[in-house]
Amino acid sequence: MQDLPRASASWRIALPHTAAAVPVARALVRTALADLKHGADCDTAELLTAELVANAVEHTSDERPIELVVELLPTGCQVEVHDPDPEPPGDLTRPTLAEPDPWQEGGRGLLLIRALSSSCGHRPTDSGKAVWFTLPAVPAQRRPA
């Protein structure tokens, strides 16, 4: 028998448009998943959330806050990061032809999101865009102790 939540729960929080938002977002996702003993992989959710938040901070010039939305579902979790720039993220849902340069610091975030999430994408919002990923729930017998 799987130990999964029966109902949905969600959180929304505004984060500053600075690099300080990244560790705050990681902690919020970890807390949301761990406190509810949710079945999603906390480490992967935390890593991918950090990538989305860092991209929102780095690639948008508007100083308005970004928003983190965490939704826990019976089938897993979905994390969205809303930012004020309507421009879609490059190559989030389609594979890139070139591999990232091993000597460059950036260029791997979207690759990680595509590779580690069960699905990902983006959508326009009234104030910009939302970039999201989903992770499936991990059955209790397969979770680390």
C-alpha positions in Angstrom: 0.0 0.0 0.0 1.3 3.4 -0.9 1.6 6.1 1.7 0.5 9.1 -0.3 -1.4 12.2 0.7 -5.2 12.0 0.0 -5.7 15.7 -0.7 -4.0 18.6 -2.4 -2.3 21.4 -0.6 -0.5 24.4 -1.9 1.6 27.3 -0.9 2.4 30.7 -2.5 5.1 33.0 -1.4 6.7 36.1 -2.8 10.5 36.1 -2.9 12.9 39.0 -3.4 14.3 39.4 -6.9 17.8 38.7 -5.6 20.1 35.7 -5.2 18.9 35.5 -1.6 15.7 34.0 -2.9 17.4 30.7 -3.9 18.2 29.3 -0.5 14.9 30.5 0.9 13.0 28.7 -1.9 15.0 25.5 -1.4 14.2 25.6 2.3 10.5 26.2 1.7 10.2 23.3 -0.7 12.1 20.9 1.6 9.9 22.0 4.5 6.7 21.6 2.6 7.6 18.1 1.4 9.2 16.9 4.6 6.7 18.2 7.1 3.8 16.5 5.4 5.9 13.3 4.8 5.0 13.7 1.2 6.1 11.1 -1.2 8.0 13.4 -3.7 11.8 13.3 -3.8 12.8 16.3 -1.6 16.4 16.4 -2.9 15.3 16.6 -6.5 12.5 19.1 -5.8 14.9 21.3 -3.9 17.5 21.2 -6.7 15.1 21.9 -9.5 13.4 24.7 -7.5 16.8 26.3 -7.0 17.4 26.2 -10.7 14.0 27.8 -11.5 14.5 30.6 -8.9 18.1 31.3 -10.0 17.0 31.5 -13.6 14.2 33.9 -12.8 16.5 36.1 -10.8 19.3 36.0 -13.4 17.4 36.2 -16.6 14.7 38.8 -15.8 15.6 42.5 -15.4 12.4 43.6 -13.7 13.0 44.1 -9.9 9.5 43.0 -8.9 9.3 40.0 -6.6 9.1 36.5 -8.0 6.6 34.1 -6.7 7.1 30.4 -5.7 4.1 28.1 -5.8 4.3 24.6 -4.4 1.4 22.3 -4.9 1.3 18.8 -3.3 -0.9 16.4 -5.1 -1.8 12.8 -4.4 0.3 11.8 -7.4 3.4 13.9 -6.5 4.2 17.7 -6.5 4.3 20.6 -8.9 6.5 23.6 -8.3 6.1 26.9 -10.3 8.2 30.0 -10.3 6.4 33.2 -11.5 8.5 36.1 -12.8 7.6 39.4 -14.5 9.2 38.6 -17.9 6.8 37.2 -20.5 9.7 35.8 -22.6 9.6 32.0 -22.4 12.7 30.2 -21.1 15.0 28.8 -23.9 14.8 25.2 -24.7 12.9 24.1 -21.6 10.7 21.6 -23.3 12.8 20.6 -26.3 16.2 19.0 -26.1 19.2 21.1 -27.2 21.5 19.9 -29.9 24.7 21.1 -28.2 26.0 19.9 -24.9 26.8 22.5 -22.3 30.4 23.7 -22.3 32.1 22.0 -19.4 34.2 25.1 -18.7 31.2 27.4 -18.4 29.4 28.0 -15.1 25.9 28.1 -16.6 23.9 26.2 -19.2 22.9 23.1 -17.2 19.8 24.3 -15.3 17.2 23.6 -18.0 18.9 20.4 -18.9 18.6 19.2 -15.2 14.9 20.2 -15.1 14.1 18.3 -18.3 16.1 15.3 -17.2 15.0 14.9 -13.6 11.3 16.0 -13.7 8.5 13.9 -14.9 7.2 16.9 -16.9 8.1 20.6 -17.2 7.0 23.7 -19.1 6.0 27.3 -19.0 2.9 29.3 -19.5 2.0 33.0 -19.8 0.5 34.8 -16.8 -1.2 38.1 -16.4 2.1 39.5 -15.0 4.7 37.6 -17.0 5.2 33.8 -17.0 5.3 30.7 -14.8 7.9 28.0 -15.3 7.1 24.7 -13.7 8.1 21.1 -13.1 6.3 18.1 -11.6 7.8 15.1 -9.7 5.9 11.9 -9.1 5.4 10.6 -5.6 7.8 7.9 -4.5 6.1 4.9 -2.7 6.9 4.7 1.0 8.9 1.4 0.6 11.3 3.0 -1.9 12.0 6.2 0.1 15.3 6.6 2.0 15.1 6.0 5.7 
